[in-house]
Each structure stands twice: as structure tokens, then as C-alpha cells.
């Protein structure tokens, strides 16, 4: 453990001592291209910065002029916008009322159709029941008639 710590400390001290010497040993090279690029970048940044400032100052001037000239125009514009908003609101309300009326008519028609279908179904069921009752009544009448005929025949045979 002590050896590892000592060797790490030795390497650290040696690299700290050698680093300035290695940096000084590197030759300082002058690159004309990089200097030109740096100069061009600084010019471009300056011109872009000037253009931005000019644009912002123009916007500020236009805003100030608009603010001073808009007292009367502003009232007119506000009134115009209010009128437009009212017109749009009225149109939307009319469209909603028309849509509601259409929807109500459609729903009413669907309800009537449903009720008519139910009425027809009930009438069909009732007619089927009446037919079944009629058939039963006829059967009972036929049975009673047959019984009466049999009783009449017996009564006649006894006399």
C-alpha cells in the first residue's frame, strides 16, 4: 500500500516537473490562415452586431412613432375589432342555433320513427294474440257444439 502510494506520488511530481519544459519545447508556429480567419470572424461579428443594432433601433423608432400616432387610430381599430368580434359571435350563434334546430329535428324524427316501429310491433303482437284467442274460442265453440250435438242425439234416442 505504501509502495503504491509512493510510486503514484513520484509519478505525479515527475509529470508536474516535466510539463512546463515540454510546453516550452514546442515551437510556436504562426499560421497566416488562422490569423486571417480570426480577423474575418471579428469583422463579420462586428457587421452582424451593427446590423442587429440598426434593426433594433429601427424597430424602436417605428414603435415609438406608432405609439404616438395611434391614440385616435387605436380607438378606431379597437372599435373595428369589437365590431368584427360581435359579427363573428353573431354568426357563430346563428350557426349554432341552426345546428341545434337540425339536431332537434333529426332527434324528433328518430323518436317518431322509433315510436311508430314500437306501435307497429305492438299492433302485430296484439293481432297475433287476438288470432290465437279466436282460434281457441273457435275450438271451444266447436267442442261445445259437438257436445251439444251429442247430447241432442242422446236426448232424441231416449225419447
JONORRA-V810795 format. One record per backbone hydrogen bond with DSSP energy under -1.0 kcal/mol. NH is the residue of the N-H (numbers start at 1). CO is the residue of the C=O. E is the energy in kcal/mol with one decimal. If there is no record, write none. Layout:
# JONORRA-V810795
nh=NH co=CO e=E
nh=NH co=CO e=E
This chain:
# JONORRA-V810795
nh=5 co=1 e=-2.3
nh=6 co=2 e=-2.7
nh=7 co=3 e=-2.8
nh=8 co=4 e=-2.2
nh=9 co=5 e=-2.1
nh=10 co=6 e=-2.2
nh=11 co=7 e=-2.2
nh=12 co=8 e=-2.1
nh=13 co=9 e=-2.3
nh=14 co=10 e=-2.4
nh=15 co=11 e=-2.4
nh=16 co=12 e=-1.9
nh=17 co=13 e=-1.8
nh=18 co=14 e=-1.9
nh=19 co=15 e=-1.8
nh=22 co=18 e=-2.3
nh=23 co=19 e=-2.2
nh=24 co=20 e=-2.0
nh=25 co=21 e=-1.5
nh=35 co=31 e=-1.7
nh=36 co=32 e=-2.6
nh=37 co=33 e=-2.7
nh=38 co=34 e=-2.4
nh=39 co=35 e=-2.2
nh=40 co=36 e=-2.8
nh=41 co=37 e=-2.7
nh=42 co=38 e=-2.3
nh=43 co=39 e=-2.3
nh=44 co=40 e=-2.8
nh=45 co=41 e=-2.8
nh=46 co=42 e=-2.3
nh=47 co=43 e=-2.9
nh=48 co=44 e=-2.9
nh=49 co=45 e=-2.5
nh=50 co=46 e=-2.6
nh=51 co=47 e=-2.5
nh=52 co=48 e=-2.6
nh=53 co=49 e=-2.5
nh=54 co=50 e=-2.5
nh=55 co=51 e=-2.6
nh=56 co=52 e=-2.7
nh=57 co=53 e=-2.5
nh=58 co=54 e=-2.4
nh=59 co=55 e=-2.4
nh=60 co=56 e=-2.5
nh=61 co=57 e=-2.6
nh=62 co=58 e=-2.6
nh=63 co=59 e=-2.5
nh=64 co=60 e=-2.6
nh=65 co=61 e=-2.7
nh=66 co=62 e=-2.4
nh=67 co=63 e=-2.5
nh=68 co=64 e=-2.1
nh=69 co=65 e=-2.0
nh=74 co=70 e=-2.8
nh=75 co=71 e=-1.1
nh=76 co=72 e=-2.0
nh=77 co=73 e=-3.1
nh=78 co=74 e=-2.9
nh=79 co=75 e=-2.4
nh=80 co=76 e=-2.8
nh=81 co=77 e=-3.0
nh=82 co=78 e=-2.5
nh=83 co=79 e=-2.6
nh=84 co=80 e=-2.5
nh=85 co=81 e=-2.7
nh=86 co=82 e=-2.6
nh=87 co=83 e=-2.5
nh=88 co=84 e=-2.9
nh=89 co=85 e=-2.6
nh=90 co=86 e=-2.7
nh=91 co=87 e=-2.6
nh=92 co=88 e=-2.7
nh=93 co=89 e=-2.5
nh=94 co=90 e=-2.5
nh=95 co=91 e=-2.5
nh=96 co=92 e=-2.5
nh=97 co=93 e=-2.6
nh=98 co=94 e=-2.5
nh=99 co=95 e=-2.6
nh=100 co=96 e=-2.9
nh=101 co=97 e=-2.6
nh=102 co=98 e=-2.6
nh=103 co=99 e=-2.8
nh=104 co=100 e=-3.0
nh=105 co=101 e=-2.7
nh=106 co=102 e=-2.8
nh=107 co=103 e=-3.0
nh=108 co=104 e=-2.8
nh=109 co=105 e=-2.8
nh=110 co=106 e=-2.6
nh=111 co=107 e=-2.6
nh=112 co=108 e=-2.7
nh=113 co=109 e=-2.7
nh=114 co=110 e=-2.5
nh=115 co=111 e=-2.8
nh=116 co=112 e=-2.9
nh=117 co=113 e=-2.5
nh=118 co=114 e=-2.4
nh=119 co=115 e=-2.8
nh=120 co=116 e=-2.7
nh=121 co=117 e=-2.3
nh=122 co=118 e=-2.7
nh=123 co=119 e=-2.8
nh=124 co=120 e=-2.5
nh=125 co=121 e=-2.4
nh=126 co=122 e=-3.0
nh=127 co=123 e=-2.7
nh=128 co=124 e=-2.3
nh=129 co=125 e=-2.4
nh=130 co=126 e=-2.7
nh=131 co=127 e=-2.6
nh=132 co=128 e=-2.3
nh=133 co=129 e=-2.8
nh=134 co=130 e=-3.1
nh=135 co=131 e=-2.6
nh=136 co=132 e=-2.4
nh=137 co=133 e=-3.2
nh=138 co=134 e=-2.9
nh=139 co=135 e=-2.3
nh=140 co=136 e=-3.1
nh=141 co=137 e=-3.1
nh=142 co=138 e=-3.0
nh=143 co=139 e=-2.5
nh=144 co=140 e=-3.2
nh=145 co=141 e=-2.8
nh=146 co=142 e=-2.5
nh=147 co=143 e=-2.5
nh=148 co=144 e=-2.8
nh=149 co=145 e=-2.7
nh=150 co=146 e=-2.3
nh=151 co=147 e=-2.8
nh=152 co=148 e=-2.9
nh=153 co=149 e=-2.4
nh=154 co=150 e=-2.2
nh=155 co=151 e=-3.1
nh=156 co=152 e=-2.6
nh=157 co=153 e=-1.9
nh=158 co=154 e=-2.0
nh=159 co=155 e=-1.5
